[in-house]
Amino acid sequence: MYCVLADFFWRITFSTSSSDESRKPKSAVLSACVKWVLLIFFLDLLYCFKLLTFVVLLILTVQLNELVVGDTNGKLYVYKNDDSKPWTVRSCQGMLTCVGVGDVCNKGKNLAVAVSAEGWFHLFDLTSPSKHPDASGHHELAEEQKPVFKQHIPANTKVMLISDIDGDGKCELVVGYTDRVVRAFRWEDLSENSDHVCGQLILLKKWLLEGQVDSLSVNPGPDGLPEMMVSQPGCGYAILLCTWDSEQQPTIEGRDRSSPSREAPLRDVILHQTSGRIHNKNVSTHLIGSIGRGCSSVGNGSGLFALCTLDGTLKLMEGADKLLWSVQVDHQLFALEKLDVTGNGHEEVIACAWDGQTYIIDHNRTVARFQADENVSAFCAGLYACKQGSNSPCLVYVSFSQKIYIYWDVQLERMESTNLLKILESDPEFGSLLQELGVEKSDASSIQDLIYKTLYFPEKLQPNSPLQCQNPAGTNSSAHHTVIQNPLQDS
């Protein structure tokens, strides 16, 4: 299993920010012939506004999420909707291991970021119009445009994060490496032209961790300011202190190598081990922070974050000391995401195992499970404009057979257990149907018998029975399944 994972070296992430297994969500499938690095993100293709970007992108319905795919051959593909033909293709140097999108240059504009294992950092402006689009709006595959900027940073990159980690309102680039090192960079402009990308990455800080780094995330601290979090083996995590304001001025990575102090690992690291028994202190751990909890999160100090381990441990924490719940499952959890599947502003924790078993858990530890069609080598969840011209909650799986499954419009009416009779009583249409069938609303026994026969023995109902053509809850439970073939599969 580990050899296969190392061979494919999948990396998936999102940017923005019926519970019954038998009721599968809508899906679309993308076939692939190369090893992919995925990113689903808010690429507005327009200009976004600093500090208000998140609110504006949620309000403007014309802002649709695209799918960005990078492969180990250095190709970066951008897909729109459920179309398997790339909207545009870009070329990178080296084997891509990290892909991200964000305002990394702090110009109020999203740029695509691709980093290779060899340490090549690429910036792409995907808002530039195509010179030769075809009739359907696609860019020709031969038109592989070069990055607007390229710079070499230390090699052996593993994970990447674009976010404001020090609370100054500007985005930093944080990169985790295979040698247990994390580096933070910031873009420095060399031109006064706000529209032109002219500058360089400068190194802000370097941290050395005790264990392997599998996840990077940001979570609000007790004072409401962002805290940089790094996963550590054994269901642990570390807080990285951003102390560059009190240190020397930032230096350009790779410049002045004669001064070892500028690249010396500064251990401003606060290590935390979560409570509870850990069977394997070296087990791989993933985390996700800044989990939304609706209006109740305003002024509540520390944010919510979740951790999962490869031996099946899943935890939700509030701050460093408050464990909200812990769940132990019999599956190897290798990916962790957050997604609001109920539409109430509370983001559920989404964890995926190698065999495709997916857990959706709310803040009260209510669990819904979903089984993917195949074994999974990579997973992510978030909002993506797959169908119907709007963003919807999606689950994305990459199988070992080199296919990408997108389950779209994954929405649950509720997570908690409810009484079906009480739900139906509040539906006026249900009352009218009972009246047509001659069943009194106060006759609970007859209603239960009718619902039982409708759900489990519909063939015994009368052919013209109104309930035979209507879902008991008065809702449409149909699901659409679309298969999309990738045109690059034979190339």
Stockholm file with secondary structure:
# STOCKHOLM 1.0

chainA/1-491         MYCVLADFFWRITFSTSSSDESRKPKSAVLSACVKWVLLIFFLDLLYCFKLLTFVVLLILTVQLNELVVGDTNGKLYVYKNDDSKPWTVRSCQGMLTCVGVGDVCNKGKNLAVAVSAEGWFHLFDLTSPSKHPDASGHHELAEEQKPVFKQHIPANTKVMLISDIDGDGKCELVVGYTDRVVRAFRWEDLSENSDHVCGQLILLKKWLLEGQVDSLSVNPGPDGLPEMMVSQPGCGYAILLCTWDSEQQPTIEGRDRSSPSREAPLRDVILHQTSGRIHNKNVSTHLIGSIGRGCSSVGNGSGLFALCTLDGTLKLMEGADKLLWSVQVDHQLFALEKLDVTGNGHEEVIACAWDGQTYIIDHNRTVARFQADENVSAFCAGLYACKQGSNSPCLVYVSFSQKIYIYWDVQLERMESTNLLKILESDPEFGSLLQELGVEKSDASSIQDLIYKTLYFPEKLQPNSPLQCQNPAGTNSSAHHTVIQNPLQDS
#=GR chainA/1-491 SS CHHHHHHHCCEEEECCCCCSTTSCCEEEEEECSSCEEEEEECCCSSCCCTTTHHHHHHHCTTCCCEEEEEETTSEEEEECTTCSSCSEEEECSSCEEEEEEECTTSSSCCEEEEEETTCEEEEECTTSCCSSBCTTSCBCTTCEECCSEEEECCSCEEEEEEECCSSSSSCEEEEEETTSEEEEEEEEECCSCSSSCCEEEEEEEEEECSSCCCCEEEEECTTSSEEEEEEETTTEEEEECCCGGGSSCCEETTSCTTCGGGTSCCCCEEEEECSSCCSCTTCCEEEEEEECBGGGGTTCCSCEEEEEETTSEEEEEETTTEEEEEEECSSCEEEEEEECSSSSSBCEEEEEETTSEEEEECTTCCEEEEECSSCEEEEEEEEECCSTTSCEEEEEEEETTSEEEEEECCCCSCSSCCCHHHHHHTCHHHHHHHHHHTCCTTCHHHHHHHHHHHHHCGGGSCTTCGGGGSCTTSSCCCCCEEEECCTTTTC
#=GC SS_cons         CHHHHHHHCCEEEECCCCCSTTSCCEEEEEECSSCEEEEEECCCSSCCCTTTHHHHHHHCTTCCCEEEEEETTSEEEEECTTCSSCSEEEECSSCEEEEEEECTTSSSCCEEEEEETTCEEEEECTTSCCSSBCTTSCBCTTCEECCSEEEECCSCEEEEEEECCSSSSSCEEEEEETTSEEEEEEEEECCSCSSSCCEEEEEEEEEECSSCCCCEEEEECTTSSEEEEEEETTTEEEEECCCGGGSSCCEETTSCTTCGGGTSCCCCEEEEECSSCCSCTTCCEEEEEEECBGGGGTTCCSCEEEEEETTSEEEEEETTTEEEEEEECSSCEEEEEEECSSSSSBCEEEEEETTSEEEEECTTCCEEEEECSSCEEEEEEEEECCSTTSCEEEEEEEETTSEEEEEECCCCSCSSCCCHHHHHHTCHHHHHHHHHHTCCTTCHHHHHHHHHHHHHCGGGSCTTCGGGGSCTTSSCCCCCEEEECCTTTTC
//
